[in-house]
Amino acid sequence: MIFTYKKIPAFLTSLLLAVLMTALPFADARAQSKTEIVKEIDDYIKKNMEVNHITGVSLAITHGEDVFYTQGYGTYSDGREITSRTPFPIASLSKSMTALAVLQLADKGQIDLDAPYVSYFPDISPTDDRITRITIRNLLNHTSGLNDKVNPDMTKSVQFKTLQEINKSLDRVKLANDPGDTYNYHNPNYQYLALLVEQISGKRFSVYLKEHIFAPLGMNGTFSVSLTEQINENDAIPRGHYLLFGNPKSTAEPIWFIEGPAGVVTNAEDMAKWMRAQYNPQLLSPNLMEQYHTAGQRAPYGMGWLASNEADWGRSISHSGIFWTYKAEETVYLDKELGITMMFDTGINAFLDYSAFVKGVSQIMVGGKAEISAINSRNMEIAMILLMAGTILWSGYSFYRLKKKKNRLTAFRRKLIFASVRTILPVLILLFLPSILAIFAGGRVVPWNGIWMMMPSLIIWLVLLVVVNLVNNTFLYFIYFNSIKKRKSSAISK
């Protein structure tokens, strides 16, 4: 194509339009004052809390070198106001801090990321020789070959109390996969890493985090605990909740050993400092900082972060934190130098998308609009109540038809077969629900008390379905055998 002088104005006009269209979201954000942006964020979060029945939230936003906004929403169960300094358990957001501790020791030459874990613990005597090939990098990337089925975590009948106990499990476990072959998210991987930090540093894991991560970053309200009992017993931490038909139920977090993968308790102001450190590195050398924010070889999960690179947002690192009575979400957009963390006093729920909160806030920050999704806890719980009412009405109508309608025995037999299958199916779903959920949760095995807190209305509906089917089936069998009896009596009388 020949480029002539006459085409220059048209070319420049097209180029200017393209640049303007690309910059529109950010131009809108600049046009708004901080006060307007903050008001929009506050309104969005409060509306989202209302439709999802969440009682307490803490928010941290960083942009560039600045802490853009920190805020608390809602109250404690006793009426105290939640602020930006209110401590919240962040569950698996802790993994990025554990990974950083390991990388700091690697930076000093005290840990080799590609060395076998057992080389630092000569007293480990595994029955499965493949355990000797698990490297520190495998543990960081969740490619150790361990998973919840072969090495129980939350379903472990007697939970560990200290990190010093955990290596015993490696003596008897048989790996599900060869090390490095398969990604399986598995909390104990980060328990082993926390113990490694203790072994190399000579300090308790919680002390190491405080001295080498929290204190240098000025995270003075942040600390690490070993057990969920330490969360439940701390009056400064808001009591957690699960949702029963949309009603927040205050309850203690189920007992679980969490040091390493999930033990950090922090607040919004400290999380702002933590996020700023991700795009203004000060705790690692540039080479290791790059590895720290890079995806693993088998999955987006790298070293305590899920790493991604999207056309619109560029490079980002993120993690979610899941407890049964608390939830946390964090995303740091590295290229945009934008970080958002949200912490909630309500746990994982089948009808609640916590990541939508962070996405909405990020949209507002770049000048877009954040919409409240129609798929929220309030609407879904209403749907469940209607489904239960429909189940009862259907049962009553079926019962009425059985009484009124006379069927031949062959028709009754077909009805009995269909009714039996209809009864057995929800029973099987209830019995195998942990295994079904493990398929969708990447092999993670969930305890029954956790399943109840995550989806109580679904479980109640399944139980209701079993009960109404059993009642209908009992009546159906009664009519069937009564019809047979009458037919025999009639045949004898003839």
Beta strands, then each sheet from edge to edge (+ up, - down):
strand 1: 56-63
strand 2: 66-74
strand 3: 88-89
strand 4: 223-224
strand 5: 241-244
strand 6: 247-250
strand 7: 264-266
strand 8: 306-310
strand 9: 314-322
strand 10: 327-333
strand 11: 338-344
sheet 1: 2+ 1- 11+ 10- 9+ 8-
sheet 2: 3+ 7- 4+
sheet 3: 5+ 6-
end
